[in-house]
Amino acid sequence: MRMLINVPETVVADALRGMAAAHPELSVDVENRVIVRRDAPVAGKVGLVSGGGSGHEPLHGGFVGPGMLSAACPGEVFTSPVPDQMVRAAAAVDSGEGVLFVVKNYTGDVLNFRMAAELAEDEGVQVATVLVNDDVAVTDSLFTAGRRGTGATLFVEKIAGAAAAEGAPLERVAAIARQVNDVSRSFGVALGAVTTPAKGSPTFDLPAGELELGIGIHGEPGRERRAMMTSREIADFAVNAVLEDRRPTGPVLVLVNGMGATPLLELYGFNAEVQRVLAERGVVVARTLVGNYVTSLDMAGCSVTVCQADEELLRLWDAPVRTPALRWGS
């Protein structure tokens, strides 16, 4: 398998050095694995910290900046960051208003962020935590107790980040983040297996002509395997799985997400089918985002996330954001 790396052992450090060179507005600590807004801490503002295994870029480091995260902690590939990283990040962004940890529901992430919250509070940093668990595909997986955290992480980080930028207190920012998670649902599909740098070959066997419905972002098994389906058929299955779990009662935000190896040409075509299914089911779409945002290295595939957005959530979604991977507004 050909990979654009030096050696597997330095792939994360190499990426962080490259990120630092490309984004001088960020402070990238390669040795300690922490990415922070260079202007942090921002006076009067709640800090937002997230993180997880590398290999899901631009999640989370690509979402550090005004209107979104204050800091991110990248772990090794598909491996949780450690509490020391999270404590260091919390200290770097705390202005005295407290810090919100955004944690995807994977066992290592949950345990390490919980320990970090205790350590940070011992050092005088007030910490609140929101758990993202939006994946309807499975109840439990090899990595979680309960539902996995996937595409809704982007919605949580953007909307909570906007609330923090407006000066909302920690309790309010945390409540908004939990609301976003509660009204979001996701479903993913793999068209090909993922290859990690350490292994250098696919991590699971997906025969040619088959796909996996309900795959996780680390290559975890989904609901079932089927013969290859058309974009229209995949959209029918994925969107219906989301709507059967939670039927929106108002306008929604939609994320049509690539898993890393699916080109935009295909994602936009898939979005057309997603929009068709939602319209047929009477769901009003307020905003749509299409692209590779919550990825799984080189996995071919896609996911759909639907978030019910009231007026406040929609306003916060539209608020200005300026990060390496997401930016709009003034």
C-alpha positions in Angstrom: 0.0 0.0 0.0 1.5 3.4 -1.0 1.2 6.1 1.6 2.5 9.7 1.6 4.5 9.3 4.9 8.0 9.0 6.2 7.6 6.3 8.7 4.5 5.3 10.7 6.1 6.2 14.0 6.3 9.9 13.1 3.2 10.4 11.0 1.3 12.5 13.7 4.3 14.7 14.5 5.0 15.2 10.9 1.4 16.3 10.3 1.5 18.7 13.2 4.7 20.3 12.0 3.0 20.8 8.6 -0.1 22.2 10.2 2.0 24.7 12.2 3.7 25.9 9.0 0.4 26.3 7.1 -1.5 28.0 9.9 0.5 30.6 11.9 -2.7 31.7 13.5 -2.5 28.5 15.6 0.0 27.6 18.2 1.0 24.0 17.6 2.9 22.2 20.3 4.3 19.2 18.4 6.0 17.6 21.4 3.0 17.8 23.7 0.4 17.3 21.0 -1.8 20.3 21.6 -3.2 22.8 19.0 -4.3 26.1 20.5 -5.6 29.4 19.1 -2.7 31.7 19.2 -4.7 34.5 20.9 -5.9 32.1 23.7 -7.1 32.6 26.4 -9.7 35.1 25.2 -10.9 37.4 28.0 -14.5 36.8 29.0 -14.9 33.7 26.8 -15.5 30.1 27.7 -12.8 27.8 26.3 -13.8 24.8 24.1 -11.4 21.8 24.0 -11.9 18.6 22.1 -9.7 15.9 20.7 -9.4 12.3 19.7 -7.3 9.9 17.6 -5.6 11.2 14.6 -6.8 10.0 11.2 -10.1 11.9 11.3 -8.8 15.2 9.9 -9.9 17.9 9.8 -11.5 16.8 13.1 -10.4 18.2 15.6 -7.4 20.3 14.9 -8.8 21.8 11.7 -11.7 23.2 13.8 -9.5 25.4 16.1 -10.1 29.1 15.7 -12.5 32.0 16.3 -16.1 30.7 16.4 -15.3 27.1 17.1 -12.7 25.3 19.2 -10.1 27.0 21.4 -7.8 23.9 21.4 -7.6 20.4 20.2 -5.6 17.3 21.4 -4.6 14.8 18.7 -3.8 11.3 19.8 -2.0 8.7 17.9 -3.9 7.3 14.9 -7.3 6.0 16.1 -6.1 6.3 19.7 -7.3 8.6 22.4 -5.2 11.5 23.5 -3.9 11.3 27.1 -5.1 13.4 30.1 -1.9 15.4 30.2 -2.7 16.8 26.8 -6.2 17.8 27.8 -5.1 19.4 31.0 -2.5 21.4 29.2 -5.1 22.5 26.6 -7.6 23.5 29.3 -5.0 25.6 31.1 -3.9 27.3 27.9 -7.5 28.4 27.0 -9.0 29.1 30.4 -9.8 32.8 30.8 -11.4 32.3 34.2 -14.8 31.6 32.6 -14.3 27.8 32.5 -13.7 25.2 29.8 -16.1 22.9 27.9 -14.8 19.4 26.9 -16.4 18.0 23.8 -16.0 14.2 23.9 -16.9 11.6 21.3 -18.4 8.5 22.8 -15.4 6.1 22.6 -14.2 4.4 25.7 -10.6 5.8 25.7 -11.8 9.3 25.0 -14.4 9.2 27.7 -12.1 7.8 30.4 -9.2 10.2 29.6 -11.3 13.3 29.3 -13.0 12.4 32.6 -9.6 12.1 34.3 -8.5 15.3 32.7 -11.5 17.2 34.0 -10.7 16.1 37.5 -7.1 17.1 37.2 -7.9 20.5 35.6 -10.4 21.2 38.4 -7.8 20.4 40.9 -5.8 23.2 39.3 -8.6 25.7 39.5 -10.2 25.3 36.1 -13.9 24.9 36.0 -14.8 22.1 33.5 -18.1 21.0 31.9 -18.3 18.0 29.6 -20.7 17.1 26.7 -20.7 13.6 25.3 -21.4 13.2 21.5 -23.3 10.0 20.7 -25.2 10.5 17.5 -24.6 7.3 15.5 -27.8 5.3 15.0 -26.1 2.4 13.3 -25.4 0.4 16.5 -26.0 0.5 20.2 -22.6 -0.7 21.2 -19.3 -1.3 19.2 -15.8 -2.5 19.8 -14.9 1.0 20.9 -17.9 2.3 22.9 -20.5 1.6 25.5 -23.5 3.0 23.8 -23.7 5.0 20.6 -20.6 6.3 18.8 -19.8 9.9 18.3 -19.5 10.8 14.7 -20.7 13.7 12.4 -22.7 15.6 15.0 -19.4 16.5 16.6 -19.0 19.1 13.9 -22.4 20.6 14.7 -21.7 20.6 18.5 -18.3 22.3 18.1 -19.5 24.9 15.6 -22.7 25.9 17.5 -21.3 25.7 21.0 -18.3 27.6 19.7 -20.5 30.4 18.4 -22.3 30.6 21.8 -18.9 30.9 23.6 -17.8 33.6 21.1 -20.9 35.6 22.1 -19.9 35.5 25.7 -22.4 32.9 27.0 -21.5 31.4 30.4 -20.2 27.9 30.7 -23.5 26.4 31.9 -25.3 27.9 28.8 -22.6 26.8 26.3 -22.7 23.3 27.8 -26.5 23.2 27.6 -26.5 24.3 23.9 -23.9 21.7 23.1 -26.0 19.0 24.7 -29.1 20.2 22.9 -27.3 19.9 19.6 -26.2 16.4 20.4 -29.7 15.4 21.5 -31.3 16.5 18.2 -28.7 15.1 15.9 -28.5 11.6 14.3 -25.9 10.1 11.9 -25.5 7.0 9.8 -22.3 6.0 7.9 -21.5 3.6 5.0 -18.2 2.1 3.9 -17.4 1.4 0.2 -13.9 0.3 1.0 -11.7 -0.6 4.0 -9.4 1.8 5.9 -5.6 1.5 5.9 -3.7 2.6 9.0 0.0 3.7 8.7 1.1 1.1 11.2 -0.5 -1.8 9.5 0.0 -0.6 5.9 -2.9 -2.7 4.6 -6.7 -2.7 5.0 -7.8 -3.2 8.6 -10.8 -5.4 7.6 -11.9 -7.4 4.6 -14.6 -5.8 2.4 -14.8 -7.8 -0.8 -15.1 -6.1 -4.1 -18.7 -5.5 -5.0 -19.8 -5.2 -1.4 -20.4 -2.3 1.0 -20.9 -2.1 4.8 -23.9 -0.3 6.1 -23.5 1.5 9.5 -19.7 1.5 9.6 -17.9 3.4 12.3 -15.1 5.9 11.8 -12.4 3.5 13.0 -13.5 0.7 10.7 -15.9 -0.8 13.3 -18.5 -3.2 11.9 -21.9 -1.9 10.9 -25.4 -3.3 10.7 -24.9 -5.5 7.7 -23.1 -6.1 4.4 -24.8 -6.0 1.0 -24.0 -6.1 -2.6 -22.9 -2.7 -3.9 -25.9 -0.3 -4.1 -26.4 2.9 -6.1 -26.1 6.3 -4.6 -29.9 6.6 -4.6 -30.3 3.3 -2.8 -27.7 4.2 -0.2 -29.4 7.5 0.5 -32.7 5.8 0.9 -31.2 3.4 3.5 -29.1 5.9 5.4 -31.6 8.8 5.6 -34.5 6.4 6.6 -32.3 4.9 9.3 -31.7 8.4 10.7 -35.4 9.5 10.5 -36.7 6.2 11.9 -34.6 6.9 15.0 -35.6 10.5 15.4 -38.2 12.3 13.3 -37.4 16.1 13.1 -40.3 18.4 13.8 -38.7 21.5 12.3 -36.0 22.6 9.8 -32.7 20.7 9.9 -29.0 21.1 9.3 -27.6 18.4 7.1 -24.0 17.2 6.9 -23.1 15.0 3.9 -19.7 13.8 4.9 -16.9 11.9 3.1 -14.9 9.3 4.9 -11.6 10.4 3.4 -11.4 8.8 -0.1 -14.7 9.8 -1.6 -14.4 12.7 -4.1 -16.6 15.7 -4.0 -18.1 14.8 -7.4 -19.6 11.7 -5.7 -20.5 13.4 -2.5 -22.5 16.1 -4.3 -24.3 13.5 -6.3 -25.0 11.7 -3.1 -26.3 14.9 -1.5 -28.8 15.3 -4.3 -30.2 11.9 -3.3 -30.1 12.8 0.4 -32.1 15.9 -0.3 -34.6 13.9 -2.4 -35.3 11.5 0.4 -35.6 14.3 3.0 -38.1 16.2 0.7 -40.1 13.0 0.2 -40.3 12.5 3.9 -41.4 16.1 4.4 -38.3 17.3 6.2 -37.3 21.0 5.5 -33.6 21.5 5.1 -32.3 24.9 6.3 -28.6 24.5 5.6 -26.4 21.8 4.0 -22.6 21.2 4.4 -20.9 18.8 2.0 -17.3 17.6 2.2 -14.7 15.5 4.0 -15.0 16.7 7.7 -15.1 13.6 9.9 -12.9 11.2 8.1 -11.3 7.8 8.5 -8.0 8.1 6.8 -8.4 6.6 3.3 -11.8 4.9 3.7 -14.1 5.2 0.8 -17.6 6.0 2.0 -19.9 8.6 3.4 -22.1 9.5 6.3 -25.2 11.6 6.8 -26.0 13.7 9.9 -29.3 15.5 10.4 -29.7 18.1 13.2 -33.0 19.7 14.0 -32.3 23.4 14.3 -34.5 26.0 16.0 -34.0 29.7 15.4 -31.2 30.0 18.0 -29.3 27.0 16.7 -29.6 28.2 13.2 -28.4 31.7 14.2 -25.4 30.2 15.9 -24.6 27.9 13.0 -24.6 31.0 10.7 -22.4 33.0 13.0 -18.9 33.8 11.8 -16.2 31.1 12.0 -12.6 31.1 11.0 -10.7 27.8 11.3 -8.4 25.9 8.9 -11.3 23.7 7.7 -14.5 25.7 8.3 -14.8 29.5 7.7 -17.6 31.9 6.8 -18.8 35.3 7.8 -16.8 38.4 8.7 
